[in-house]
């Protein structure tokens, strides 16, 4: 009898922890054989494999999302739709659309706009995918646009990308509401979560972005939504969509494969009951996650990056990592005081979330130790606690900049801070403040907490005024004043300089003459007879740009000489927002 119980317990441990054990062992091997891992990541095969995976992930997500919607539609025919649910859903979508398309209509943010245009320009340098993805790893995010441009010849310009992102931003905010509604089963509390969420400066920065961060946010939150939906309803499509969403998110922001992929797999390994189907899906998810994690491990083990390792040193060992992580943790907590609310990096949501997360993780450990089950309604909150603490621990202990520069990642777990704060308030109210109208008390305490949090935090407010990216403003300014002759060639140094073809979606007209001094030599040899050319002279570049931003000094007078008898006309001159530019046209006979 005892042997039978022991065997049953060992089988349970094998089932629950096997996937996590494989993940840890794989990460250890990647770290141990870091040079082999780096060599694999830089092979053409690895790059093409990731492109293929990315495309297949989108196709699979589209298929299963349609299946999910159809199944949901069938259930709606059987069940009655509550009018209150419809009203609150429409209200959230309406408010979201008003914020995105009205309050932030002229706003374009995104710190990597320079790199974004570089990626877009790269699409036509070489055969589809290769140069783009090899030169700039984060440009896996551009695979969908690459397919549209390179295969279907769809014209993609920045305005289209921005509009697509704005539509997705509305959907993203609605997903935030749906997650909250699923967990609290209350439209009012879900609305409180929604308004708390959009108060964050870091969230608002991503609502009008032209880069890929919003997409990673959307798919991260979709992953949470579908995971919580699977916990409550046990439908296979939700579990598949949850894994697919997290993998897609990790292709848009590579760090998520570690920051959220590890806690996600830990949670699934421990708490999701596994039949044969779930085991197979989890195994596939683990393999795809490991492929993505290879780049993260390469960056952490072989790249001499001070932000990740604390200082420059040659030999990577486990002891060195531990040694420098202690230094980094001390630097972030004691020296820079990252958890000090007056610096604006944290707020009351974070404080309460840390406390609630620690309590939930302690509760989790005790339940696992005594082999007790956790109620399914509480499992999503345990996931939020695990994900949030893992993120905090990594940011404070393994990156020099800690929470000060983690806004790109913190927004991915910000909803966890809000959900766990409200969960803690509701639990305290139900245990220690028992009155007849418990719901009204919960609403009052949560609303009071939101007000106190926003008043005391520098990074929470309801101002939606953001400056537009100068380069985007420059593009809009020139397109208002000039229409390009689509038969003319565009003189380029490399894909990112100058960005004229990117503005108009005329990358196919670009001619790359290389970097100086080859630029002048190649331009002189080029056959100009019967052709016209545009050169976009961005005169505002500084020494910093020339030294740091892959920008090269070009002498326009030298171009004039090389164009010979070609007629030169200044089509457009501007000094918009302090950015001096001129558009030159050369017509050769």
C-alpha positions in Angstrom: 0.0 0.0 0.0 2.8 2.4 1.0 4.7 1.4 -2.2 1.7 2.2 -4.3 1.3 5.6 -2.7 5.0 6.4 -3.1 4.8 5.3 -6.8 1.8 7.5 -7.3 3.5 10.5 -5.7 6.7 10.0 -7.9 4.5 9.7 -11.0 2.8 13.0 -10.0 6.2 14.7 -9.5 7.4 13.4 -12.9 4.3 14.7 -14.6 4.3 18.1 -12.9 8.0 19.0 -12.9 9.4 17.3 -16.0 8.9 20.2 -18.4 10.4 22.6 -15.9 13.4 20.3 -15.4 14.0 20.1 -19.2 13.9 24.0 -19.4 16.4 24.4 -16.5 18.8 21.8 -17.9 18.5 23.3 -21.4 19.3 26.8 -20.2 22.3 25.3 -18.2 23.6 23.6 -21.3 23.2 26.8 -23.4 25.2 28.7 -20.7 27.9 26.0 -20.4 28.4 25.7 -24.1 27.9 29.4 -24.8 30.2 29.5 -27.8 28.4 26.7 -29.6 25.1 28.4 -28.8 26.4 31.7 -30.2 27.6 29.9 -33.4 24.2 28.3 -33.9 22.3 31.6 -33.4 24.4 33.3 -36.1 23.8 30.6 -38.7 21.6 31.3 -41.7 19.6 28.2 -40.8 18.7 29.6 -37.4 17.5 32.8 -38.9 15.4 31.2 -41.6 14.0 28.7 -39.0 12.9 31.6 -36.8 11.3 33.4 -39.8 9.4 30.2 -40.6 8.3 29.7 -37.0 7.1 33.3 -36.8 5.0 32.9 -40.0 3.6 29.6 -38.8 2.8 31.0 -35.4 0.7 33.8 -37.0 -1.1 31.3 -39.2 -1.8 28.9 -36.3 -3.0 31.8 -34.1 -5.4 33.0 -36.9 -6.8 29.5 -37.3 -7.4 28.8 -33.6 -8.6 32.3 -33.0 -11.4 31.8 -35.6 -12.2 28.4 -34.0 -12.4 30.1 -30.6 -14.7 32.8 -31.9 -17.0 30.3 -33.6 -17.2 28.2 -30.5 -18.0 31.3 -28.4 -20.7 32.3 -30.9 -22.3 28.9 -30.5 -22.4 29.3 -26.8 -24.0 32.7 -27.1 -26.9 31.2 -29.0 -27.5 28.9 -26.1 -26.9 31.4 -23.2 -28.5 34.8 -22.9 -26.2 37.8 -23.2 -26.5 40.1 -20.3 -27.3 43.7 -21.2 -24.9 45.0 -18.6 -22.0 43.1 -20.2 -22.8 44.5 -23.6 -23.1 48.0 -22.2 -19.7 47.9 -20.3 -18.0 46.3 -23.3 -19.2 49.0 -25.7 -18.3 51.7 -23.1 -14.7 50.4 -22.8 -14.3 50.2 -26.5 -15.7 53.7 -27.0 -13.5 55.2 -24.3 -10.5 53.4 -25.8 -11.2 54.6 -29.3 -11.7 58.2 -28.0 -8.4 58.2 -26.2 -6.4 56.6 -29.1 -8.0 58.4 -32.1 -9.1 61.7 -30.6 -7.0 62.6 -27.5 -3.8 61.1 -29.1 -4.6 61.6 -32.8 -1.5 63.6 -33.6 0.8 61.6 -31.3 3.5 59.3 -32.5 5.9 57.8 -30.0 8.5 55.0 -30.0 12.1 55.3 -29.1 13.2 52.9 -31.8 11.7 54.8 -34.7 15.2 55.2 -36.1 15.7 51.4 -36.0 12.1 50.8 -37.2 12.7 52.7 -40.5 16.0 51.0 -40.8 14.2 47.7 -40.6 11.6 48.7 -43.1 14.2 50.0 -45.5 16.1 46.8 -45.2 13.3 44.7 -46.8 14.5 45.4 -50.3 18.3 45.0 -49.9 18.5 41.3 -50.3 16.2 38.3 -50.9 13.3 38.3 -48.4 14.2 38.0 -44.7 18.0 37.4 -44.6 19.7 40.8 -44.3 16.9 42.3 -42.2 16.9 39.5 -39.6 20.6 38.9 -39.5 21.6 42.5 -39.1 18.9 43.4 -36.5 17.6 40.5 -34.5 14.5 42.3 -33.1 13.3 42.8 -36.7 11.6 39.4 -36.5 8.8 41.7 -35.6 8.7 42.8 -39.3 8.1 39.4 -40.7 4.3 40.0 -41.3 5.1 43.3 -43.1 7.9 41.6 -45.0 5.5 39.0 -46.3 3.0 41.6 -47.4 5.7 43.7 -49.1 8.0 41.1 -50.5 5.5 38.5 -51.6 2.2 40.3 -52.1 3.7 43.6 -53.1 1.5 45.5 -50.7 2.6 49.1 -50.3 3.5 49.7 -46.6 4.2 53.2 -45.3 4.6 54.5 -41.8 1.0 56.0 -41.6 -0.4 52.5 -42.4 1.7 50.9 -39.6 0.6 53.7 -37.2 -3.1 53.3 -38.0 -2.8 49.5 -37.6 -1.1 50.0 -34.2 -3.9 52.4 -33.1 -6.6 49.9 -34.0 -4.7 47.2 -32.1 -4.3 49.6 -29.2 -8.1 49.8 -28.8 -8.3 46.0 -28.9 -5.5 45.8 -26.4 -7.3 48.0 -23.9 -10.4 45.9 -24.4 -8.4 42.8 -23.6 -7.3 44.5 -20.3 -11.0 44.9 -19.4 -11.8 41.3 -20.4 -9.0 39.9 -18.2 -10.2 41.9 -15.2 -13.8 40.9 -15.9 -12.8 37.2 -16.0 -11.0 37.3 -12.7 -13.3 39.5 -10.7 -16.6 38.6 -12.4 -17.6 42.3 -12.0 -18.0 44.9 -14.7 -17.4 47.7 -12.2 -14.1 46.4 -10.8 -13.0 45.6 -14.4 -13.7 49.2 -15.2 -11.6 50.3 -12.2 -8.8 48.1 -13.5 -9.2 49.7 -17.0 -9.0 53.3 -15.7 -6.0 52.4 -13.4 -4.2 50.8 -16.3 -4.5 53.8 -18.7 -3.2 56.1 -16.0 0.3 54.8 -16.5 2.7 57.0 -18.5 4.4 53.8 -19.7 1.2 52.4 -21.0 0.2 55.6 -22.8 3.6 55.7 -24.4 2.8 52.4 -26.1 -0.7 53.4 -27.2 0.4 55.6 -30.0 3.7 53.9 -30.9 4.9 53.2 -34.4 7.3 50.4 -33.2 6.7 46.8 -32.2 6.3 47.2 -28.4 2.5 47.5 -28.6 2.2 44.2 -30.4 4.3 42.4 -27.7 2.0 43.9 -25.1 -1.1 42.8 -26.9 0.0 39.2 -27.3 1.3 39.1 -23.7 -2.1 40.1 -22.4 -3.9 37.7 -24.8 -1.7 34.9 -23.5 -2.9 35.7 -20.0 -6.5 36.0 -21.1 -6.5 32.6 -22.9 -4.6 30.9 -20.0 -7.2 32.2 -17.5 -10.0 31.2 -19.9 -8.5 27.6 -20.1 -8.3 27.4 -16.2 -12.0 28.3 -16.0 -13.4 26.4 -19.0 -10.9 23.8 -19.9 -11.3 24.3 -23.7 -8.3 23.2 -25.8 -8.3 26.2 -28.1 -7.7 28.6 -25.2 -4.7 26.6 -24.1 -3.2 26.6 -27.6 -3.9 30.3 -28.1 -2.3 31.1 -24.8 1.0 29.4 -25.8 0.9 30.8 -29.3 0.3 34.4 -28.0 3.3 34.2 -25.6 5.6 32.9 -28.4 4.5 35.7 -30.8 5.1 38.2 -28.0 8.6 36.9 -27.5 9.3 37.5 -31.2 8.3 41.1 -30.8 10.3 41.6 -27.6 12.9 38.9 -27.2 13.4 39.4 -23.5 9.8 38.2 -22.9 10.9 34.6 -23.8 12.7 34.7 -20.5 10.9 37.2 -18.3 7.5 35.7 -18.9 8.3 32.4 -20.7 9.9 30.9 -17.6 7.2 31.8 -15.0 4.6 30.8 -17.6 6.1 27.3 -18.1 6.5 26.9 -14.4 2.9 27.7 -13.8 1.7 25.3 -16.6 4.0 22.6 -15.4 2.7 22.7 -11.8 -1.0 23.7 -12.0 -2.4 22.6 -15.4 -3.7 19.0 -15.4 -2.1 17.2 -18.3 -3.8 14.7 -20.5 -2.0 13.4 -23.7 -3.1 16.4 -25.7 -2.0 19.0 -23.2 1.4 17.2 -22.8 2.0 17.3 -26.5 1.1 21.0 -26.8 3.3 21.9 -23.8 6.2 19.9 -25.3 5.9 21.9 -28.6 5.7 25.1 -26.7 8.8 24.3 -24.7 10.8 23.4 -27.9 9.8 26.7 -29.6 10.5 28.7 -26.4 14.0 27.2 -26.1 14.7 28.1 -29.7 13.9 31.8 -28.8 15.8 31.6 -25.5 19.0 30.8 -27.4 19.4 34.5 -28.3 18.7 35.6 -24.8 21.3 33.2 -23.4 23.8 34.3 -26.1 23.3 38.0 -25.1 23.7 37.2 -21.4 26.8 35.0 -21.7 28.9 36.2 -24.7 28.0 39.8 -25.2 30.1 42.3 -23.1 27.1 44.4 -22.1 27.5 46.4 -18.9 23.8 46.8 -18.4 23.4 43.1 -18.0 26.5 42.0 -16.2 27.4 44.9 -13.9 30.9 45.5 -15.2 33.1 44.4 -18.1 34.9 41.0 -17.5 36.2 38.4 -19.8 35.3 35.1 -18.2 31.7 34.1 -17.8 31.1 31.7 -14.8 28.2 31.0 -12.5 30.2 32.5 -9.6 30.8 35.7 -11.6 27.1 36.1 -12.4 26.2 35.6 -8.7 28.9 38.0 -7.6 27.8 40.7 -9.9 24.1 40.1 -9.3 24.7 40.9 -5.6 26.5 44.1 -6.6 23.7 45.0 -9.1 21.0 44.3 -6.5 22.8 46.5 -3.9 23.2 49.2 -6.6 19.5 49.2 -7.5 18.0 48.9 -4.1 20.4 50.7 -1.8 22.2 53.2 -4.0 19.6 54.2 -6.6 16.6 53.4 -4.4 14.6 51.9 -7.2 11.7 51.1 -4.8 11.5 54.6 -3.5 8.1 56.0 -4.6 9.3 59.6 -4.8 11.5 58.7 -7.8 8.5 57.8 -9.9 9.6 54.2 -10.8 7.1 52.5 -8.5 3.7 53.3 -7.0 1.3 51.9 -4.4 0.2 49.3 -6.9 3.7 47.9 -6.8 4.0 48.0 -3.0 0.7 46.2 -2.4 1.4 43.8 -5.3 4.8 42.8 -3.8 3.1 42.1 -0.4 0.2 40.2 -1.9 2.5 38.2 -4.2 4.7 37.1 -1.4 1.7 35.9 0.6 0.3 34.0 -2.4 3.7 32.4 -3.2 4.0 31.3 0.5 0.4 30.0 0.2 1.5 28.2 -3.0 4.5 26.6 -1.3 2.5 25.3 1.7 -0.2 23.9 -0.6 2.4 22.1 -2.7 4.1 20.8 0.4 0.9 19.3 1.8 -0.3 18.2 -1.6 -3.4 20.4 -1.3 -5.3 21.8 -4.2 -5.7 25.5 -4.9 -9.2 26.7 -5.9 -9.3 27.3 -9.7 -10.7 30.9 -9.1 -7.5 31.8 -7.3 -5.1 30.2 -9.8 -4.9 33.3 -12.1 -3.9 35.4 -9.1 -1.1 32.9 -8.3 0.1 33.2 -11.8 0.2 37.0 -11.6 2.1 36.7 -8.3 4.8 34.3 -9.8 5.2 36.4 -13.0 5.4 39.7 -11.1 8.0 38.5 -8.5 10.1 36.9 -11.2 10.1 40.1 -13.2 11.0 42.2 -10.2 13.7 39.9 -9.0 15.4 39.8 -12.5 15.2 43.6 -13.0 16.5 44.4 -9.6 19.1 41.6 -9.4 20.5 41.1 -12.9 20.3 44.5 -14.8 22.3 47.5 -13.8 19.5 49.9 -14.7 17.0 48.0 -12.6 13.5 49.5 -12.6 14.7 52.9 -13.9 14.8 51.8 -17.5 12.5 48.8 -17.4 9.4 50.6 -18.5 9.6 48.7 -21.8 9.1 45.5 -19.9 7.2 46.6 -16.8 4.1 47.4 -18.8 3.9 43.7 -19.6 3.3 42.9 -15.9 1.6 46.2 -14.8 -1.8 44.6 -15.0 -0.6 42.0 -12.5 0.2 44.8 -10.0 -3.4 46.3 -10.4 -5.1 42.9 -10.3 -3.3 41.7 -7.2 -3.8 45.1 -5.4 -7.5 44.9 -5.9 -7.5 41.2 -5.0 -5.7 42.0 -1.7 -8.1 44.9 -0.9 -11.1 42.7 -1.6 -9.8 39.9 0.6 -9.0 42.2 3.5 -12.5 43.7 3.3 -14.2 40.4 3.2 -12.2 39.0 6.2 -12.0 42.0 8.5 -14.6 44.5 7.5 -17.8 42.4 7.3 -20.8 44.5 6.6 -24.2 43.9 4.9 -23.3 45.6 1.6 -19.9 44.0 1.0 -19.9 44.9 -2.7 -20.3 48.6 -2.0 -17.5 48.5 0.5 -15.2 46.8 -2.0 -16.0 49.4 -4.6 -15.4 52.3 -2.2 -12.0 50.9 -0.9 -10.8 50.2 -4.4 -11.8 53.6 -5.7 -10.1 55.2 -2.7 -6.9 53.2 -3.3 -6.9 54.3 -7.0 -7.2 58.0 -6.0 -4.4 57.7 -3.4 -2.1 55.8 -5.8 -2.5 58.4 -8.6 -2.0 61.3 -6.2 1.2 59.9 -4.7 2.8 58.6 -8.0 4.7 60.6 -10.5 4.2 58.0 -13.3 0.4 57.8 -13.0 -1.9 60.5 -14.4 -4.5 61.1 -17.1 -2.6 63.5 -19.3 -2.5 62.2 -22.9 -0.3 65.0 -24.4 2.8 63.4 -25.9 5.3 64.9 -28.3 5.4 63.4 -31.8 8.6 61.7 -32.9 10.6 64.4 -34.8 11.3 62.1 -37.7 7.6 61.2 -38.1 6.7 65.0 -38.0 9.4 65.6 -40.6 7.9 62.9 -42.8 4.3 64.4 -42.5 5.7 67.8 -43.3 7.4 66.9 -46.5 4.5 64.7 -47.7 2.1 67.6 -47.3 4.3 69.7 -49.6 5.6 67.4 -52.3 4.6 64.5 -54.5 7.4 62.4 -55.7 7.9 61.3 -59.3 7.6 57.5 -58.9 9.8 56.9 -62.0 12.8 58.5 -60.4 15.5 56.7 -58.5 16.3 57.5 -54.9 20.0 57.9 -53.9 20.7 55.9 -50.8 23.8 55.3 -48.6 22.3 52.4 -46.7 18.8 51.3 -45.9 18.4 53.9 -43.1 20.0 56.9 -44.7 18.3 58.9 -46.1 14.7 57.6 -45.3 12.9 59.2 -48.2 11.9 55.9 -49.9 10.5 54.7 -46.5 8.3 57.9 -46.2 6.6 57.2 -49.5 6.7 53.5 -49.7 9.1 53.6 -52.7 11.8 51.2 -51.4 11.8 49.5 -54.9 13.1 52.9 -56.3 16.1 52.9 -53.9 19.6 52.6 -55.3 22.3 51.8 -52.7 25.6 53.3 -53.4 27.3 52.2 -50.2 29.2 54.2 -47.6 31.9 56.8 -48.3 34.3 56.7 -50.0 32.7 53.9 -52.1 29.5 56.0 -52.3 31.1 58.6 -54.6 32.9 56.0 -56.7 29.7 54.0 -57.3 27.6 57.1 -58.0 30.1 58.3 -60.5 30.0 54.9 -62.4 26.2 54.6 -62.3 24.5 55.0 -65.7 22.4 58.2 -65.4 21.4 58.7 -69.0 17.6 59.4 -69.4 17.0 59.0 -65.6 16.0 61.2 -62.7 17.2 61.0 -59.1 16.1 62.3 -55.7 18.5 62.9 -52.9 17.1 63.8 -49.4 19.7 65.9 -47.6 19.2 65.8 -43.9 21.4 68.7 -42.7 20.5 68.5 -39.1 22.7 65.5 -38.2 25.1 66.1 -35.3 28.4 64.6 -34.3 26.5 62.2 -32.0 24.6 60.9 -35.0 27.7 60.4 -37.0 29.4 58.6 -34.1 26.5 56.5 -32.7 23.6 56.2 -35.2 25.2 54.6 -38.2 25.0 57.9 -40.1 27.6 59.0 -42.7 28.7 62.5 -43.8 27.9 63.1 -47.4 29.1 66.1 -49.4 26.3 67.4 -51.5 28.7 69.5 -53.6 30.5 66.3 -54.5 27.2 64.7 -55.6 26.6 67.8 -57.8 29.9 67.2 -59.5 29.3 63.5 -60.1 25.8 64.2 -61.6 27.6 66.2 -64.3 25.3 68.0 -66.7 22.1 66.7 -65.0 19.7 69.5 -64.1 19.5 70.2 -60.4 16.4 71.6 -58.7 15.6 72.1 -55.0 12.1 70.6 -54.8 11.6 71.4 -51.1 13.4 73.1 -48.2 12.3 73.1 -44.6 13.5 73.7 -41.0 10.6 72.1 -39.4 11.0 71.5 -35.6 14.7 72.6 -35.9 15.3 69.8 -38.4 16.8 71.4 -41.6 16.2 69.3 -44.7 16.2 69.8 -48.5 14.9 67.6 -51.3 17.0 67.7 -54.4 16.0 66.4 -57.8 18.5 65.6 -60.6 17.1 65.2 -64.1 19.6 63.6 -66.6 19.1 63.6 -70.4 
